[in-house]
Amino acid sequence: MVARILSGIVGLFMLWTCLGWLMDPATAAAGLAMPLLEGMGGNTQIGDFTSFFFTAGLFACIGAYRAEHRWLYASISLLGSAAVFRSLAVVTHGSEPLTQAIIAEIVMVAFLILSVYLMKKENA
């Protein structure tokens, strides 16, 4: 049950963020310390961020609902790679780190990995 709750919380948070990108992309972009771009750049920004949060949220919620760990791997991959590539951008390109986002992604990945472990243990 704990695994379902943890992965469900992550999923709902991601879907809530997705909704923010759909309803008010300027505020959603500001929450990630960037301006909303105009024109085709804005289209790409809104489309890519919305799909990222939708996919991470959807798969975490499916995993929680079905209590099946395999659904969580997509969310782990998306969130984990975001944290890795944000960190890599700091090291290789000298970008300023968005520390709060990196920490949030790492915490959510940890919750999801714990959920995988607990779900596997329950089903063993």
PyRosetta script that sets phi, psi and omega in degrees:
from pyrosetta import init, pose_from_sequence

init()
pose = pose_from_sequence("MVARILSGIVGLFMLWTCLGWLMDPATAAAGLAMPLLEGMGGNTQIGDFTSFFFTAGLFACIGAYRAEHRWLYASISLLGSAAVFRSLAVVTHGSEPLTQAIIAEIVMVAFLILSVYLMKKENA")
pose.set_psi(1, -39.3)
pose.set_omega(1, 178.8)
pose.set_phi(2, -60.2)
pose.set_psi(2, -40.4)
pose.set_omega(2, -180.0)
pose.set_phi(3, -61.4)
pose.set_psi(3, -41.6)
pose.set_omega(3, -179.8)
pose.set_phi(4, -67.4)
pose.set_psi(4, -38.8)
pose.set_omega(4, 179.6)
pose.set_phi(5, -66.3)
pose.set_psi(5, -48.2)
pose.set_omega(5, -178.9)
pose.set_phi(6, -61.1)
pose.set_psi(6, -49.0)
pose.set_omega(6, -178.9)
pose.set_phi(7, -68.4)
pose.set_psi(7, -32.5)
pose.set_omega(7, 176.0)
pose.set_phi(8, -66.1)
pose.set_psi(8, -39.7)
pose.set_omega(8, 177.4)
pose.set_phi(9, -62.1)
pose.set_psi(9, -46.0)
pose.set_omega(9, 177.9)
pose.set_phi(10, -60.4)
pose.set_psi(10, -46.4)
pose.set_omega(10, -179.0)
pose.set_phi(11, -61.4)
pose.set_psi(11, -45.2)
pose.set_omega(11, 179.7)
pose.set_phi(12, -65.6)
pose.set_psi(12, -37.3)
pose.set_omega(12, 176.9)
pose.set_phi(13, -62.7)
pose.set_psi(13, -43.1)
pose.set_omega(13, 179.4)
pose.set_phi(14, -65.9)
pose.set_psi(14, -40.8)
pose.set_omega(14, 178.7)
pose.set_phi(15, -68.3)
pose.set_psi(15, -35.0)
pose.set_omega(15, 175.6)
pose.set_phi(16, -62.6)
pose.set_psi(16, -41.8)
pose.set_omega(16, 178.2)
pose.set_phi(17, -66.0)
pose.set_psi(17, -39.2)
pose.set_omega(17, 175.8)
pose.set_phi(18, -58.4)
pose.set_psi(18, -44.9)
pose.set_omega(18, 179.1)
pose.set_phi(19, -60.2)
pose.set_psi(19, -38.6)
pose.set_omega(19, 176.4)
pose.set_phi(20, -60.2)
pose.set_psi(20, -40.6)
pose.set_omega(20, 177.6)
pose.set_phi(21, -67.1)
pose.set_psi(21, -29.9)
pose.set_omega(21, 178.1)
pose.set_phi(22, -76.8)
pose.set_psi(22, -42.4)
pose.set_omega(22, -172.9)
pose.set_phi(23, -86.5)
pose.set_psi(23, -38.0)
pose.set_omega(23, -175.2)
pose.set_phi(24, -148.1)
pose.set_psi(24, 74.4)
pose.set_omega(24, -174.9)
pose.set_phi(25, -62.3)
pose.set_psi(25, -28.9)
pose.set_omega(25, 179.2)
pose.set_phi(26, -64.5)
pose.set_psi(26, -43.5)
pose.set_omega(26, 178.2)
pose.set_phi(27, -68.9)
pose.set_psi(27, -39.6)
pose.set_omega(27, 178.2)
pose.set_phi(28, -62.1)
pose.set_psi(28, -41.9)
pose.set_omega(28, 178.3)
pose.set_phi(29, -64.9)
pose.set_psi(29, -42.7)
pose.set_omega(29, 178.7)
pose.set_phi(30, -60.9)
pose.set_psi(30, -34.4)
pose.set_omega(30, 177.4)
pose.set_phi(31, -64.3)
pose.set_psi(31, -20.1)
pose.set_omega(31, 176.2)
pose.set_phi(32, -106.2)
pose.set_psi(32, 20.9)
pose.set_omega(32, 174.9)
pose.set_phi(33, 61.3)
pose.set_psi(33, 40.7)
pose.set_omega(33, 176.7)
pose.set_phi(34, -145.5)
pose.set_psi(34, 155.7)
pose.set_omega(34, 175.6)
pose.set_phi(35, -80.8)
pose.set_psi(35, 158.2)
pose.set_omega(35, 172.4)
pose.set_phi(36, -78.0)
pose.set_psi(36, 124.4)
pose.set_omega(36, -179.6)
pose.set_phi(37, -74.0)
pose.set_psi(37, 163.6)
pose.set_omega(37, 178.9)
pose.set_phi(38, -107.2)
pose.set_psi(38, 162.9)
pose.set_omega(38, 175.1)
pose.set_phi(39, 64.2)
pose.set_psi(39, -143.0)
pose.set_omega(39, -177.8)
pose.set_phi(40, -64.9)
pose.set_psi(40, -29.5)
pose.set_omega(40, 176.2)
pose.set_phi(41, -63.7)
pose.set_psi(41, -40.4)
pose.set_omega(41, 177.0)
pose.set_phi(42, -66.7)
pose.set_psi(42, -38.4)
pose.set_omega(42, 177.1)
pose.set_phi(43, -61.1)
pose.set_psi(43, -45.4)
pose.set_omega(43, 178.3)
pose.set_phi(44, -64.7)
pose.set_psi(44, -45.6)
pose.set_omega(44, -179.1)
pose.set_phi(45, -59.6)
pose.set_psi(45, -50.9)
pose.set_omega(45, -178.9)
pose.set_phi(46, -64.5)
pose.set_psi(46, -47.7)
pose.set_omega(46, -178.5)
pose.set_phi(47, -62.2)
pose.set_psi(47, -45.7)
pose.set_omega(47, -177.5)
pose.set_phi(48, -69.3)
pose.set_psi(48, -45.1)
pose.set_omega(48, -179.3)
pose.set_phi(49, -68.0)
pose.set_psi(49, -40.8)
pose.set_omega(49, 178.4)
pose.set_phi(50, -62.1)
pose.set_psi(50, -44.5)
pose.set_omega(50, -179.4)
pose.set_phi(51, -66.8)
pose.set_psi(51, -36.2)
pose.set_omega(51, 177.7)
pose.set_phi(52, -60.5)
pose.set_psi(52, -52.8)
pose.set_omega(52, -177.4)
pose.set_phi(53, -69.0)
pose.set_psi(53, -36.0)
pose.set_omega(53, 177.7)
pose.set_phi(54, -63.5)
pose.set_psi(54, -48.8)
pose.set_omega(54, -177.4)
pose.set_phi(55, -65.6)
pose.set_psi(55, -45.7)
pose.set_omega(55, 178.2)
pose.set_phi(56, -60.3)
pose.set_psi(56, -42.8)
pose.set_omega(56, -179.4)
pose.set_phi(57, -70.0)
pose.set_psi(57, -43.9)
pose.set_omega(57, -178.3)
pose.set_phi(58, -60.6)
pose.set_psi(58, -49.7)
pose.set_omega(58, -176.8)
pose.set_phi(59, -68.0)
pose.set_psi(59, -35.4)
pose.set_omega(59, 176.2)
pose.set_phi(60, -66.4)
pose.set_psi(60, -40.2)
pose.set_omega(60, 179.0)
pose.set_phi(61, -69.0)
pose.set_psi(61, -39.5)
pose.set_omega(61, 176.7)
pose.set_phi(62, -62.3)
pose.set_psi(62, -44.5)
pose.set_omega(62, 177.7)
pose.set_phi(63, -59.6)
pose.set_psi(63, -41.8)
pose.set_omega(63, 178.9)
pose.set_phi(64, -66.3)
pose.set_psi(64, -46.6)
pose.set_omega(64, -177.5)
pose.set_phi(65, -63.0)
pose.set_psi(65, -45.3)
pose.set_omega(65, -176.6)
pose.set_phi(66, -87.7)
pose.set_psi(66, -10.1)
pose.set_omega(66, -176.3)
pose.set_phi(67, 55.6)
pose.set_psi(67, 42.7)
pose.set_omega(67, 179.6)
pose.set_phi(68, -123.8)
pose.set_psi(68, 116.2)
pose.set_omega(68, -173.0)
pose.set_phi(69, -63.8)
pose.set_psi(69, -27.8)
pose.set_omega(69, -175.4)
pose.set_phi(70, -61.0)
pose.set_psi(70, -27.0)
pose.set_omega(70, 179.4)
pose.set_phi(71, -69.9)
pose.set_psi(71, -21.1)
pose.set_omega(71, -175.3)
pose.set_phi(72, -80.0)
pose.set_psi(72, -17.0)
pose.set_omega(72, -175.4)
pose.set_phi(73, -64.6)
pose.set_psi(73, -33.4)
pose.set_omega(73, 177.5)
pose.set_phi(74, -64.4)
pose.set_psi(74, -43.9)
pose.set_omega(74, 178.7)
pose.set_phi(75, -65.7)
pose.set_psi(75, -41.1)
pose.set_omega(75, 177.8)
pose.set_phi(76, -61.0)
pose.set_psi(76, -43.7)
pose.set_omega(76, -179.3)
pose.set_phi(77, -64.3)
pose.set_psi(77, -46.1)
pose.set_omega(77, -179.5)
pose.set_phi(78, -63.4)
pose.set_psi(78, -50.9)
pose.set_omega(78, -176.7)
pose.set_phi(79, -70.5)
pose.set_psi(79, -40.6)
pose.set_omega(79, 179.9)
pose.set_phi(80, -65.5)
pose.set_psi(80, -43.8)
pose.set_omega(80, 179.7)
pose.set_phi(81, -68.8)
pose.set_psi(81, -31.7)
pose.set_omega(81, 175.7)
pose.set_phi(82, -61.5)
pose.set_psi(82, -44.8)
pose.set_omega(82, 178.9)
pose.set_phi(83, -63.9)
pose.set_psi(83, -41.9)
pose.set_omega(83, 180.0)
pose.set_phi(84, -64.5)
pose.set_psi(84, -48.3)
pose.set_omega(84, -175.8)
pose.set_phi(85, -73.1)
pose.set_psi(85, -29.5)
pose.set_omega(85, 171.9)
pose.set_phi(86, -62.2)
pose.set_psi(86, -45.4)
pose.set_omega(86, -179.9)
pose.set_phi(87, -65.9)
pose.set_psi(87, -40.3)
pose.set_omega(87, 178.4)
pose.set_phi(88, -63.6)
pose.set_psi(88, -36.5)
pose.set_omega(88, 177.9)
pose.set_phi(89, -61.6)
pose.set_psi(89, -35.8)
pose.set_omega(89, 178.1)
pose.set_phi(90, -66.8)
pose.set_psi(90, -46.6)
pose.set_omega(90, -175.2)
pose.set_phi(91, -72.4)
pose.set_psi(91, -44.5)
pose.set_omega(91, -173.1)
pose.set_phi(92, -90.8)
pose.set_psi(92, -26.5)
pose.set_omega(92, -175.3)
pose.set_phi(93, -120.2)
pose.set_psi(93, -0.3)
pose.set_omega(93, 177.3)
pose.set_phi(94, 69.1)
pose.set_psi(94, 21.9)
pose.set_omega(94, 178.9)
pose.set_phi(95, -72.2)
pose.set_psi(95, 157.3)
pose.set_omega(95, 178.0)
pose.set_phi(96, -77.1)
pose.set_psi(96, 130.5)
pose.set_omega(96, -176.9)
pose.set_phi(97, -72.9)
pose.set_psi(97, 137.5)
pose.set_omega(97, 171.7)
pose.set_phi(98, -94.7)
pose.set_psi(98, 78.0)
pose.set_omega(98, -169.7)
pose.set_phi(99, -56.5)
pose.set_psi(99, -41.7)
pose.set_omega(99, -177.8)
pose.set_phi(100, -62.2)
pose.set_psi(100, -36.4)
pose.set_omega(100, 179.2)
pose.set_phi(101, -71.3)
pose.set_psi(101, -41.7)
pose.set_omega(101, 178.9)
pose.set_phi(102, -61.4)
pose.set_psi(102, -45.3)
pose.set_omega(102, 179.6)
pose.set_phi(103, -63.6)
pose.set_psi(103, -43.8)
pose.set_omega(103, 179.5)
pose.set_phi(104, -61.0)
pose.set_psi(104, -42.9)
pose.set_omega(104, 179.6)
pose.set_phi(105, -64.4)
pose.set_psi(105, -41.7)
pose.set_omega(105, 178.8)
pose.set_phi(106, -64.6)
pose.set_psi(106, -41.9)
pose.set_omega(106, 179.1)
pose.set_phi(107, -64.2)
pose.set_psi(107, -44.0)
pose.set_omega(107, 179.8)
pose.set_phi(108, -65.6)
pose.set_psi(108, -39.1)
pose.set_omega(108, 176.0)
pose.set_phi(109, -62.2)
pose.set_psi(109, -41.8)
pose.set_omega(109, 178.4)
pose.set_phi(110, -61.6)
pose.set_psi(110, -42.6)
pose.set_omega(110, 176.8)
pose.set_phi(111, -60.2)
pose.set_psi(111, -43.1)
pose.set_omega(111, -178.2)
pose.set_phi(112, -69.9)
pose.set_psi(112, -39.5)
pose.set_omega(112, 176.7)
pose.set_phi(113, -64.6)
pose.set_psi(113, -41.3)
pose.set_omega(113, 175.4)
pose.set_phi(114, -61.3)
pose.set_psi(114, -40.4)
pose.set_omega(114, 177.7)
pose.set_phi(115, -62.2)
pose.set_psi(115, -42.3)
pose.set_omega(115, 176.8)
pose.set_phi(116, -59.0)
pose.set_psi(116, -48.7)
pose.set_omega(116, -179.8)
pose.set_phi(117, -58.1)
pose.set_psi(117, -47.3)
pose.set_omega(117, -177.7)
pose.set_phi(118, -66.9)
pose.set_psi(118, -39.5)
pose.set_omega(118, 178.8)
pose.set_phi(119, -65.6)
pose.set_psi(119, -41.2)
pose.set_omega(119, 177.5)
pose.set_phi(120, -63.3)
pose.set_psi(120, -40.3)
pose.set_omega(120, -179.4)
pose.set_phi(121, -65.0)
pose.set_psi(121, -40.9)
pose.set_omega(121, 179.4)
pose.set_phi(122, -66.3)
pose.set_psi(122, -33.3)
pose.set_omega(122, -175.9)
pose.set_phi(123, -91.7)
pose.set_psi(123, -0.1)
pose.set_omega(123, -177.5)
pose.set_phi(124, -80.2)
pose.dump_pdb("model.pdb")
